Amino acid sequence: MDIETGLVVRAKSGRDKGRFFVVISLDGEYAYIVDGKTRRLEKPKRKNLKHLFATNTVIPTDSLKTNRLIKAELRDFNAKA
């Protein structure tokens, strides 16, 4: 599956390994990811695409407007982790 904006991903490596994020933009081989809590829209994390595992869930772009909405969308994913 290709990585696209709105896709829910899991970090494979780094300090945030195992946590779920949403891709808000792409730049070549990097994705900018947020979770609404530690990585907010104001300061997204730049992560190499090879360090991300794509899920089958894409969040609609209207749910990516605020940190509160992003956190709510990811709540079920992080509860299972």
SULVEN-V649727 format. One record per backbone hydrogen bond with DSSP energy under -0.5 kcal/mol. CO is the residue of the C=O (numbers start at 1). NH is the residue of the N-H. If there is no record, write none. Layout:
BEGIN
{{CO:NH} {CO:NH}}
END
This chain:
BEGIN
{{4:7} {6:59} {7:23} {8:55} {9:21} {10:53} {11:18} {14:17} {16:19} {19:11} {21:9} {22:34} {23:6} {25:32} {27:30} {29:49} {30:27} {31:33} {31:47} {32:24} {32:25} {33:45} {34:22} {38:40} {39:35} {39:36} {40:43} {41:44} {45:33} {45:47} {47:31} {48:51} {49:52} {51:12} {51:13} {52:54} {53:10} {57:8} {60:63} {61:64} {62:65} {66:70} {67:71} {68:72} {69:73} {70:74} {71:75} {72:75} {74:78} {75:79} {76:80} {77:81}}
END
